[in-house]
Amino acid sequence: MLRCPPQADSQPPQIVVTGVGLVSALGMGWKDHEQAFRDQRTGFGPISRFDVGERTAHTAALVDLPEDRLFHTLSARAETRVDHGTRMLLLAIREAMTQAALPSSDPVQAMIIGTSAAAMQHGESYSRTLLNSPRRIRGQTTRVEHYQPQTQMRTLADELGWPGQVMLISNACASGANAVGTGLELLRSGRAQCVITGGYDAITELVFAGFDALRALAPSGLPRPFDAERDGLALGEGAGVLILETSAHAHARGATPIALLGGYHTATDLHHLTQPDPAGAAAVRTMTRACEMAGLTPEEVDYINSHGTGTPFNDAAESAAIATWAGEALDRVPVSSTKSAMGHLLGGAGAVEAGICVMSLAGQWVPGSLNIRTLDPAARFDLVRNFRSARVRSALTNSFGFGGTNASLVFRSV
């Protein structure tokens, strides 16, 4: 493994992104996603994975994975115990490693992954077996073991030959963003020189039923973030992975940085279990302090990938927070919600949207916020409704979750 000397001064090291991996209903990888944004395509379709006949919504943005075996260190039988979400995560990891030209002989020193539902698929299987065949014991212990997300992470670490630290972060829909932010903090503190960060989640029946019970799903199946008549979110699934390194480590191994990860902050608003603080006070703090860490003012932020779920409360709170944060620069800040195309990826959302910000910087474009009919007057920023070529030198992404957790990340051009 390459080892870089400690910094000669007290300044924290510069942190770069050298690889990005993306999996969602829009496609497998960077190129598929960029083309989908250019085409303004959505990934929503009917749900056949489980019965939704009695649910409010009947569509979601589901991922069809290749039928080929994905794991090389597991037997065919053992691979059947790997859940759908972890399979998506493995594909995203491999794409990120390939783009970063990171060989398995130079393993990362930490893997930090965010998730909300984790391997819920195995929990559901356990519950169904218990309800339908209470006396059946065979297979139940295995289901319990593989329901635990640390089992899936151990399987991934073994597959990739990584002996380093593995961290799991689960704080609702900010999980992926906080995983990326935790990676940034590890690198800035000198505790690591190269880490893999990201997030993932798969749609399961319990997850879908839970959001339906909360009346959070859009009956039409299409989310309309920042639309005056928005009526709910639409679920999606996927995984996003970023390879983060100190610039010294990347330079030492000849890697090409794609972007800088310059800022991160997280805060809790302590307002309500599921509803955000209407004023978005904690969101204002995360945006402000993430930009301060990155050395940027609101006027210098060229794009915001919003949390933008399409629910009445969330979009109103985020609109208020952006207005407070931006001040006089409000009408000049381009904002869009890519959840309008790929759905809400829950614990994977923040990581995937971080990857989209990196793509935006690399390609000098901004994705559109789709499905808008009538703009909400509260959204007084520059809501991007169509794919737009633009000069993007810095990008900010917001992730807000149940329980009042908020996180913001700031990326800059190399």
C-alpha positions as CSV (number, residue, x, y, z in Angstrom):
1,M,0.0,0.0,0.0
2,L,1.2,3.5,-0.8
3,R,1.9,5.5,2.3
4,C,2.3,9.3,2.2
5,P,4.3,11.3,4.7
6,P,2.4,13.4,7.2
7,Q,1.7,17.0,6.3
8,A,4.6,19.4,6.9
9,D,2.2,22.1,8.3
10,S,-1.0,22.1,10.4
11,Q,-3.3,22.6,7.4
12,P,-5.5,19.7,6.7
13,P,-4.8,17.8,3.5
14,Q,-6.7,18.5,0.3
15,I,-9.2,15.7,-0.4
16,V,-9.9,14.6,-4.0
17,V,-12.5,12.3,-5.6
18,T,-10.7,9.9,-8.0
19,G,-13.6,7.5,-8.7
20,V,-17.4,7.5,-8.9
21,G,-19.7,4.5,-9.2
22,L,-23.5,4.8,-9.7
23,V,-26.3,2.3,-9.9
24,S,-30.0,3.3,-10.2
25,A,-33.0,2.8,-12.4
26,L,-31.4,5.3,-14.8
27,G,-28.6,2.8,-15.6
28,M,-25.4,1.2,-14.6
29,G,-22.6,3.7,-14.3
30,W,-21.6,7.2,-15.1
31,K,-22.2,7.1,-18.8
32,D,-25.7,5.7,-18.5
33,H,-26.7,8.4,-15.9
34,E,-25.3,11.3,-17.9
35,Q,-27.2,10.1,-21.0
36,A,-30.4,9.7,-19.0
37,F,-30.1,13.3,-17.7
38,R,-29.4,14.6,-21.2
39,D,-32.4,12.8,-22.5
40,Q,-34.5,13.9,-19.4
41,R,-35.5,10.3,-18.9
42,T,-37.1,8.9,-15.7
43,G,-36.7,5.4,-14.3
44,F,-40.2,4.9,-12.9
45,G,-42.3,1.8,-13.8
46,P,-44.8,-0.6,-12.4
47,I,-43.9,-2.7,-9.4
48,S,-44.0,-6.4,-9.8
49,R,-41.6,-7.4,-7.1
50,F,-44.5,-7.5,-4.5
51,D,-48.2,-6.8,-4.4
52,V,-49.1,-3.0,-4.3
53,G,-52.7,-3.4,-5.2
54,E,-53.9,-1.8,-2.0
55,R,-51.2,0.9,-1.9
56,T,-51.5,4.6,-2.8
57,A,-48.8,4.4,-5.5
58,H,-48.1,1.5,-7.8
59,T,-44.8,2.5,-9.4
60,A,-41.2,3.0,-8.3
61,A,-37.7,3.3,-9.9
62,L,-36.5,-0.3,-9.7
63,V,-33.1,-1.6,-10.7
64,D,-32.8,-4.8,-12.9
65,L,-29.4,-6.4,-12.1
66,P,-27.6,-8.7,-14.5
67,E,-28.2,-12.4,-13.9
68,D,-24.5,-13.2,-14.1
69,R,-22.8,-14.1,-10.8
70,L,-21.2,-11.0,-9.3
71,F,-19.1,-12.5,-6.5
72,H,-16.0,-14.4,-7.2
73,T,-15.1,-15.6,-3.7
74,L,-18.5,-17.0,-2.8
75,S,-20.1,-20.3,-3.7
76,A,-23.2,-20.1,-5.8
77,R,-25.3,-21.1,-2.7
78,A,-23.6,-18.4,-0.6
79,E,-24.2,-15.8,-3.2
80,T,-28.0,-16.4,-3.0
81,R,-27.8,-15.0,0.6
82,V,-26.5,-11.6,-0.7
83,D,-29.4,-9.2,-0.9
84,H,-30.3,-7.0,-3.8
85,G,-29.0,-3.8,-2.3
86,T,-25.6,-5.2,-1.6
87,R,-25.3,-6.5,-5.1
88,M,-26.0,-2.9,-6.4
89,L,-23.4,-1.6,-4.0
90,L,-20.8,-4.1,-5.3
91,L,-21.3,-2.9,-8.8
92,A,-21.0,0.7,-7.8
93,I,-17.8,-0.1,-5.9
94,R,-16.3,-1.8,-8.9
95,E,-17.1,1.1,-11.2
96,A,-15.5,3.5,-8.8
97,M,-12.4,1.4,-8.4
98,T,-12.0,1.1,-12.1
99,Q,-12.4,4.8,-12.7
100,A,-9.9,5.6,-9.9
101,A,-7.5,3.0,-11.3
102,L,-7.3,1.6,-7.7
103,P,-5.8,-1.9,-7.8
104,S,-6.9,-4.5,-5.2
105,S,-3.2,-4.7,-4.2
106,D,-3.5,-1.1,-2.8
107,P,-6.6,-1.6,-0.6
108,V,-8.4,1.3,0.9
109,Q,-7.9,1.9,4.6
110,A,-11.6,2.3,5.5
111,M,-15.0,1.5,3.9
112,I,-17.8,3.8,5.1
113,I,-21.2,3.0,3.9
114,G,-24.6,4.6,4.6
115,T,-27.9,2.7,4.5
116,S,-31.4,3.0,5.9
117,A,-33.1,-0.3,5.1
118,A,-29.9,-2.4,4.6
119,A,-30.7,-6.1,4.1
120,M,-34.5,-5.7,4.8
121,Q,-35.1,-8.4,2.2
122,H,-33.8,-11.0,4.7
123,G,-35.8,-9.6,7.5
124,E,-39.0,-9.9,5.5
125,S,-38.2,-13.5,4.6
126,Y,-37.7,-14.3,8.3
127,S,-41.0,-12.7,9.2
128,R,-42.9,-14.4,6.5
129,T,-41.5,-17.8,7.5
130,L,-42.3,-17.2,11.1
131,L,-45.9,-16.2,10.4
132,N,-46.6,-18.9,7.8
133,S,-44.6,-21.8,9.4
134,P,-44.1,-20.9,13.1
135,R,-42.4,-24.2,13.9
136,R,-40.0,-24.1,11.0
137,I,-36.5,-23.5,12.2
138,R,-34.4,-24.4,9.2
139,G,-32.8,-21.4,7.5
140,Q,-34.1,-18.9,10.1
141,T,-30.7,-18.4,11.8
142,T,-29.1,-17.7,8.5
143,R,-31.8,-15.2,7.7
144,V,-31.2,-13.4,11.0
145,E,-27.4,-13.4,10.4
146,H,-27.7,-11.9,6.9
147,Y,-30.4,-9.4,7.9
148,Q,-27.7,-7.6,9.8
149,P,-25.9,-5.1,7.5
150,Q,-22.5,-5.8,9.0
151,T,-22.7,-9.3,7.6
152,Q,-23.2,-7.9,4.1
153,M,-20.3,-5.4,4.6
154,R,-18.0,-8.3,5.8
155,T,-19.0,-10.2,2.6
156,L,-18.0,-7.2,0.5
157,A,-14.7,-6.7,2.3
158,D,-13.9,-10.3,1.8
159,E,-14.8,-10.2,-1.9
160,L,-12.6,-7.2,-2.4
161,G,-9.7,-8.3,-0.2
162,W,-9.9,-5.3,2.1
163,P,-8.7,-5.9,5.7
164,G,-9.3,-2.3,6.8
165,Q,-11.9,-0.6,8.9
166,V,-15.6,-0.9,8.0
167,M,-18.1,1.7,9.2
168,L,-21.9,1.6,8.8
169,I,-23.9,4.8,9.1
170,S,-27.7,4.8,9.3
171,N,-29.5,8.0,10.0
172,A,-32.4,7.8,7.5
173,C,-32.1,9.7,4.2
174,A,-28.9,11.5,5.1
175,S,-27.0,8.2,5.6
176,G,-25.2,8.3,2.3
177,A,-24.2,12.0,2.6
178,N,-23.0,11.5,6.1
179,A,-21.0,8.4,5.0
180,V,-19.2,10.6,2.5
181,G,-18.7,13.3,5.1
182,T,-17.3,10.9,7.6
183,G,-14.8,9.8,4.9
184,L,-13.8,13.4,4.4
185,E,-13.2,13.8,8.2
186,L,-11.1,10.6,8.4
187,L,-8.8,11.9,5.6
188,R,-8.6,15.4,6.9
189,S,-7.6,14.2,10.3
190,G,-4.8,12.1,8.9
191,R,-6.3,8.7,10.0
192,A,-6.4,7.5,6.5
193,Q,-5.1,8.4,3.0
194,C,-7.7,6.6,0.9
195,V,-11.2,5.6,1.7
196,I,-14.3,4.3,-0.1
197,T,-17.5,6.0,0.9
198,G,-21.1,5.7,-0.3
199,G,-24.6,4.6,0.3
200,Y,-27.2,2.2,-0.9
201,D,-30.8,1.0,-0.4
202,A,-33.1,-1.4,-2.1
203,I,-36.9,-1.2,-2.2
204,T,-38.7,-3.9,-0.3
205,E,-42.3,-4.4,0.6
206,L,-41.9,-3.2,4.2
207,V,-40.1,-0.1,3.1
208,F,-42.8,0.7,0.5
209,A,-45.7,-0.1,2.9
210,G,-44.1,2.2,5.5
211,F,-43.9,5.2,3.3
212,D,-47.4,4.4,2.1
213,A,-48.7,4.3,5.7
214,L,-47.1,7.7,6.2
215,R,-49.0,9.0,3.2
216,A,-45.7,10.2,1.8
217,L,-46.0,8.6,-1.7
218,A,-47.3,10.5,-4.7
219,P,-50.5,8.8,-5.9
220,S,-49.5,9.4,-9.5
221,G,-46.2,7.7,-9.0
222,L,-44.3,10.7,-10.3
223,P,-42.6,13.2,-7.9
224,R,-42.8,16.9,-8.7
225,P,-40.3,18.6,-6.5
226,F,-41.0,22.3,-6.0
227,D,-44.2,22.2,-8.0
228,A,-47.1,24.1,-6.4
229,E,-49.3,21.1,-6.5
230,R,-46.8,18.4,-5.5
231,D,-48.3,15.5,-3.6
232,G,-45.5,13.2,-2.5
233,L,-42.4,11.4,-3.2
234,A,-41.7,8.3,-5.4
235,L,-39.3,5.6,-4.2
236,G,-36.3,4.4,-6.1
237,E,-33.3,2.2,-5.3
238,G,-29.6,2.3,-6.1
239,A,-26.1,2.7,-4.8
240,G,-23.5,5.5,-5.1
241,V,-19.8,5.2,-4.3
242,L,-16.9,7.7,-4.2
243,I,-13.2,6.9,-3.9
244,L,-11.8,9.7,-1.7
245,E,-8.0,10.3,-1.2
246,T,-5.7,12.9,0.0
247,S,-4.2,14.7,-2.9
248,A,-0.8,13.5,-1.9
249,H,-1.9,9.9,-2.0
250,A,-3.5,10.3,-5.3
251,H,-0.4,12.0,-6.8
252,A,1.9,9.3,-5.4
253,R,0.0,6.5,-7.1
254,G,-0.5,8.5,-10.4
255,A,-4.3,8.8,-10.0
256,T,-6.2,11.6,-11.8
257,P,-8.5,13.6,-9.5
258,I,-12.0,14.3,-10.8
259,A,-13.1,16.9,-8.2
260,L,-12.3,18.2,-4.8
261,L,-14.5,17.4,-1.8
262,G,-14.1,20.7,0.1
263,G,-16.9,21.0,2.6
264,Y,-19.2,19.0,4.9
265,H,-21.5,19.7,7.8
266,T,-24.3,17.8,9.6
267,A,-26.9,19.1,12.1
268,T,-30.1,18.0,13.7
269,D,-33.2,20.2,13.9
270,L,-35.0,18.4,16.7
271,H,-38.3,19.4,15.3
272,H,-40.4,16.3,14.6
273,L,-40.0,12.6,13.9
274,T,-40.9,12.9,10.2
275,Q,-41.5,16.5,9.4
276,P,-38.7,19.0,8.9
277,D,-38.4,22.3,10.7
278,P,-40.5,24.7,8.5
279,A,-37.8,27.4,8.6
280,G,-35.1,24.9,7.8
281,A,-32.8,26.2,10.5
282,A,-30.5,23.1,10.7
283,A,-30.4,23.0,6.9
284,V,-29.2,26.6,6.9
285,R,-26.4,25.6,9.3
286,T,-25.3,22.6,7.2
287,M,-25.2,24.6,4.0
288,T,-23.4,27.6,5.6
289,R,-20.8,25.6,7.5
290,A,-20.1,23.2,4.6
291,C,-19.5,26.3,2.4
292,E,-17.3,27.9,5.0
293,M,-15.2,24.7,5.2
294,A,-14.9,24.8,1.4
295,G,-14.0,28.5,1.4
296,L,-17.1,29.5,-0.6
297,T,-19.8,32.1,-0.3
298,P,-23.3,31.5,-1.6
299,E,-22.5,33.7,-4.7
300,E,-19.8,31.2,-5.6
301,V,-21.9,28.1,-5.6
302,D,-22.8,27.2,-9.2
303,Y,-25.3,24.4,-8.6
304,I,-27.3,22.9,-5.8
305,N,-28.5,19.3,-6.0
306,S,-31.4,19.7,-3.6
307,H,-32.9,17.0,-1.3
308,G,-36.1,17.9,-3.2
309,T,-38.4,14.9,-2.5
310,G,-41.6,16.4,-3.8
311,T,-43.5,16.3,-0.4
312,P,-45.2,19.5,0.6
313,F,-43.4,19.9,3.9
314,N,-39.9,19.0,2.7
315,D,-39.8,21.2,-0.3
316,A,-41.2,24.2,1.6
317,A,-38.6,23.8,4.3
318,E,-35.7,23.4,1.8
319,S,-36.9,26.4,-0.2
320,A,-36.9,28.5,3.0
321,A,-33.5,27.2,4.0
322,I,-32.0,28.0,0.6
323,A,-33.5,31.5,0.6
324,T,-32.0,32.2,4.1
325,W,-28.6,30.8,3.2
326,A,-28.3,32.4,-0.3
327,G,-29.6,35.9,0.7
328,E,-29.3,38.3,-2.2
329,A,-27.8,35.6,-4.4
330,L,-30.9,33.5,-4.3
331,D,-32.2,34.1,-7.8
332,R,-28.8,33.3,-9.3
333,V,-28.4,29.9,-7.8
334,P,-29.3,27.0,-10.1
335,V,-31.2,24.2,-8.2
336,S,-32.6,20.9,-9.3
337,S,-33.8,17.7,-7.8
338,T,-32.6,14.5,-9.5
339,K,-35.1,12.5,-7.4
340,S,-37.6,13.6,-10.0
341,A,-35.9,11.2,-12.4
342,M,-34.6,8.4,-10.3
343,G,-36.8,8.5,-7.2
344,H,-35.8,8.8,-3.6
345,L,-33.0,6.3,-2.9
346,L,-33.3,6.7,0.9
347,G,-30.0,5.8,2.5
348,G,-28.3,5.8,-1.0
349,A,-29.7,9.2,-2.0
350,G,-27.0,11.4,-0.6
351,A,-24.1,9.3,-2.0
352,V,-25.7,9.0,-5.5
353,E,-26.4,12.8,-5.5
354,A,-22.9,13.5,-4.4
355,G,-21.7,11.5,-7.4
356,I,-24.0,13.5,-9.7
357,C,-22.4,16.7,-8.4
358,V,-19.0,15.3,-9.4
359,M,-20.4,14.5,-12.8
360,S,-21.8,18.0,-13.1
361,L,-18.4,19.5,-12.4
362,A,-16.6,17.1,-14.8
363,G,-19.1,17.6,-17.6
364,Q,-20.0,21.3,-17.1
365,W,-23.7,20.7,-17.1
366,V,-26.7,20.7,-14.7
367,P,-29.5,18.1,-14.7
368,G,-33.1,19.2,-14.9
369,S,-35.8,19.0,-12.3
370,L,-38.6,17.1,-14.1
371,N,-42.4,16.8,-14.0
372,I,-42.9,20.5,-13.0
373,R,-46.3,22.0,-14.0
374,T,-46.7,25.1,-11.9
375,L,-43.7,26.4,-10.0
376,D,-44.2,26.9,-6.2
377,P,-43.9,30.6,-5.5
378,A,-41.7,29.7,-2.5
379,A,-39.1,28.3,-4.8
380,R,-37.6,31.7,-5.7
381,F,-34.2,30.3,-6.8
382,D,-33.3,29.4,-10.4
383,L,-35.1,26.0,-10.7
384,V,-33.5,24.1,-13.6
385,R,-36.3,22.3,-15.4
386,N,-34.3,21.1,-18.4
387,F,-30.8,19.7,-18.9
388,R,-28.5,22.7,-19.1
389,S,-24.9,23.2,-20.2
390,A,-23.4,25.5,-17.6
391,R,-20.1,26.7,-16.1
392,V,-20.0,24.7,-12.9
393,R,-16.9,25.3,-10.6
394,S,-18.6,24.3,-7.4
395,A,-21.7,22.2,-6.4
396,L,-23.5,21.7,-3.2
397,T,-25.8,18.8,-2.3
398,N,-28.4,18.6,0.5
399,S,-29.7,15.5,2.2
400,F,-32.3,15.6,4.9
401,G,-33.8,12.7,6.8
402,F,-36.5,11.6,9.3
403,G,-35.6,12.5,12.8
404,G,-34.4,15.9,11.7
405,T,-31.0,14.8,10.4
406,N,-29.5,17.2,7.9
407,A,-26.2,17.1,5.8
408,S,-24.6,19.1,3.1
409,L,-21.5,18.4,1.0
410,V,-19.6,20.8,-1.2
411,F,-17.5,19.8,-4.2
412,R,-15.2,22.0,-6.3
413,S,-13.4,21.7,-9.6
414,V,-9.9,20.4,-9.5
